[in-house]
Amino acid sequence: MSGHQDHVARIQAEWARERPDLDVSPQGVIGRLHRLAAVLTEQLTVVYRRHGLGEGEFDVLAALRRAGEPCERAPGELALHTMVTTGAITKRIDRLERDGLVARRAASADGRRRVVALTDAGKRVIDQAFTEHMANERRLLDVLDPADARALERLLATWLGHFETPSAG
């Protein structure tokens, strides 16, 4: 980096001046990650909107598509695979069903179980949106040197692993 101070460095300098008794170095990582997350979310949601989706709807469709044929999951499973509450999932499913992208039905394997399944239209939308999403993520990551991107992935996976509980599946 040049002699230019970014937003986080300016905040750190102000805190260091005002509270020299505190170590403000964690802000260098946490503050930048927080700001980067906001920028990335803004950049990613542009693609979702182009396909008529919000971030939550994209997440539900993607979780269904990743399930493989017949692209269905129980609502509780969707909550696990999207890391949101069943209440939030219900709202997302309602909207997607209204738009004809998912359908609530009996499970293919067990007719007594209720599931949410992608419709043909839903599968087309998520396949198109996900293709564009991956190109967008590539564009965002390509500002880094490939070796730096791999190192960052390893570091983030290690750090995140300290906070996430292993999933049962």
Beta strands, then each sheet from edge to edge (+ up, - down):
strand 1: 72-73
strand 2: 102-106
strand 3: 114-118
sheet 1: 1+ 3- 2+
end
